[in-house]
Amino acid sequence: MTIAIICTAFLGFLVFGLGFAVSVMRGRMGINFGYTANPTDRFYKLMRAHENTTEYAPMLAILFLLLGSRNPSAWVVWTMAIATVSRYLLALGLIFTPTLDKPEALRFLGALGTYLCGLALCVAAYLKA
């Protein structure tokens, strides 16, 4: 259960850290609502990283805690860790790429890791039912 809690906490750090960064940028830029969809704009990339994280982190956290409470096998524990790292890779790839118009390795690895690990954890949860 410890790894499940740690991974959930790290997903929380990512969600709230990105949310705080968005709020700071809004304050600095005087933007109270919305954003311009410019794939090279730092604020837009930060918003996309936060939005994408908030789409996937809650379900991953639920799966982590559910499976973590049921004596998970080693592969499930590793999958939780890889899923968490994948979320960070994706966020970094969104924020630090020159443009969102072109493919980028960190985003690809982060997305692939999220999908594969998420599906594997869903299967593990189903099999524990």
VOGU-3710 file (C-alpha; in Angstrom, 3 decimals, decimal comma):
1> mtiaiictaf> 0,000/0,000/0,000  2,940/2,344/0,594  3,843/2,608/-3,101  0,182/3,200/-3,980  0,009/6,077/-1,494  3,338/7,543/-2,625  2,349/7,384/-6,304  -1,028/8,954/-5,511  0,726/11,728/-3,597  3,032/12,385/-6,545
11> lgflvfglgf> 0,039/12,621/-8,875  -1,445/15,121/-6,414  1,779/17,133/-6,381  1,623/17,256/-10,177  -2,033/18,362/-10,296  -1,695/21,016/-7,603  1,767/22,132/-8,715  0,582/22,684/-12,277  -2,581/24,376/-10,999  -0,514/26,745/-8,887
21> avsvmrgrmg> 1,794/27,489/-11,828  -1,234/28,290/-14,004  -2,588/30,641/-11,317  0,762/32,413/-11,001  0,986/32,831/-14,786  -2,583/34,150/-14,897  -1,676/36,730/-12,269  1,511/37,780/-14,041  -0,201/38,042/-17,414  -3,444/39,584/-16,146
31> infgytanpt> -5,542/36,765/-17,642  -8,635/35,998/-15,593  -10,375/33,646/-17,990  -9,466/31,367/-20,883  -6,357/31,319/-23,026  -5,270/31,656/-26,630  -4,662/28,333/-28,357  -1,164/29,152/-29,574  0,996/25,982/-29,695  4,176/27,968/-28,982
41> drfyklmrah> 2,805/30,016/-26,066  4,216/29,008/-22,659  0,918/29,714/-20,878  -1,054/27,585/-23,363  1,389/24,705/-22,950  1,143/24,971/-19,160  -2,659/24,986/-19,364  -2,618/21,895/-21,584  -0,295/20,105/-19,149  -2,636/20,895/-16,242
51> entteyapml> -5,772/19,961/-18,174  -4,293/16,699/-19,388  -3,069/15,801/-15,911  -6,465/16,438/-14,362  -8,038/14,152/-16,964  -5,953/11,109/-16,041  -4,637/11,543/-12,486  -7,948/10,934/-10,671  -8,609/7,575/-12,316  -5,019/6,496/-11,835
61> ailflllgsr> -5,194/7,477/-8,155  -8,362/5,430/-7,703  -6,745/2,416/-9,351  -3,553/2,838/-7,289  -5,423/2,967/-3,987  -7,857/0,197/-4,894  -5,143/-2,192/-6,019  -2,754/-1,081/-3,289  -5,301/-2,059/-0,659  -5,527/-5,604/-2,006
71> npsawvvwtm> -1,986/-6,913/-1,599  -0,780/-6,088/-5,118  1,675/-8,247/-6,987  5,091/-6,842/-7,894  4,098/-6,109/-11,508  1,145/-4,018/-10,297  3,399/-2,021/-7,978  5,876/-1,408/-10,808  3,028/-0,441/-13,111  1,863/2,187/-10,605
81> aiatvsryll> 5,362/3,654/-10,492  5,730/3,656/-14,281  2,307/5,274/-14,693  3,318/8,043/-12,284  6,609/8,665/-14,086  4,706/8,655/-17,385  2,429/11,449/-16,181  5,478/13,565/-15,288  7,128/12,847/-18,648  4,002/13,906/-20,489
91> algliftptl> 3,686/17,135/-18,504  7,348/17,983/-19,061  6,976/17,219/-22,762  3,988/19,544/-23,023  5,587/22,410/-21,134  9,142/22,383/-22,466  8,649/21,550/-26,126  9,150/24,500/-28,502  5,730/23,875/-30,063  2,802/21,550/-29,554
101> dkpealrflg> 2,346/21,350/-33,337  5,039/18,695/-33,714  5,506/15,278/-32,115  7,848/15,181/-29,142  9,534/12,187/-27,475  8,627/12,950/-23,845  4,976/13,497/-24,724  4,898/10,269/-26,723  6,538/8,221/-23,955  4,331/9,811/-21,318
111> algtylcgla> 1,140/9,180/-23,266  2,111/5,625/-24,197  3,078/4,829/-20,614  -0,167/6,304/-19,313  -2,317/4,316/-21,730  -0,501/1,001/-21,304  -0,195/1,249/-17,530  -3,736/2,538/-17,117  -5,160/-0,330/-19,143  -3,010/-2,868/-17,293
121> lcvaaylka> -4,217/-1,505/-13,945  -7,821/-1,676/-15,151  -7,322/-5,332/-16,042  -5,711/-5,967/-12,653  -8,653/-4,294/-10,893  -11,121/-6,340/-12,921  -9,309/-9,552/-12,057  -9,371/-8,645/-8,337  -13,178/-8,242/-8,415
//
